[in-house]
Amino acid sequence: MKNVIQFFLITISLFTNAQQEFKKDTLTEKYTDIETVVINDKDYVKIDYAYGLKQEINNRLTIGNSPSSYEMGLKFNNNLKQKGRISNIVLFLHKTDSDYKLVDLEINFYKIDALTGKPGEKLNTQQIIYTPKNKKRTNVKINVEDYHIPFPEEGVLVAVKWLHDGIKDKNIGPSVRLTTYNEILTYTRYDEKIGWGAFSLSKKSGAYTNVMMGLEVYIKKRKNNSE
């Protein structure tokens, strides 16, 4: 039943380019792999860790007649198990069709539950809104330092919510970009009372559909006496 509801609420538009096209459109080195860590060696107090998903397909997700409570998020594991502060997030937006209505995106952060591995406690206490500028495909960096959002040792889920304010029978945007990865990292929910569920459209074994996002975190680090 859940899959049936999801089919009617979300429209998936698949655009597969040739292999050569993919090479031209790969992400910058800063966002090449979910395990990539970019370290600022000159700063021994704070270190900038950048995470991202490697692009392997060129798919997009568009939102149909979905409830205004629909959220989709990507889980970022804290592999170093060091607490930090979230600095920036990066949204990889796909081209949105001209007849779709653009709406604001609400950005939320959720602590990953250590027992279930699913999103749990909400970390941001203030509403964070991004207003799309146009319907073109673009990468958007959003600075959230002023919100003082922690990066827990358990990891965090960064989620977006489409604030369509009761729009009915109308496809809305912006569209988000999808990719495949060897782990399920994307979660969705239609209602806060129902809870989060793992999301993947891929039928290929070992390849899972994930929303493309980036995250930059500052981790405190003590300077070694020898350095």
ABEGO torsion letter per residue (X at the ends): XAAAAAAAABBBBBBBBBAAAAAAABBBAAAABAABBBBBAABAABBBBBBBBBBABBBBBBBBBBBAABBBBBBBBBAAGBBBBBABBBBBBBBBBAABBBBBBBBBBBBBBAAAGBBBBBABABBBBBBBABABBBBBBBBAAAAGBBBBAAEBBBBBBBBAGGBBGBBBOBBBBBBBBABBABBBBABAAAEBBBBBABABBGBBBBBBBBBBBBBBBBBBAAX
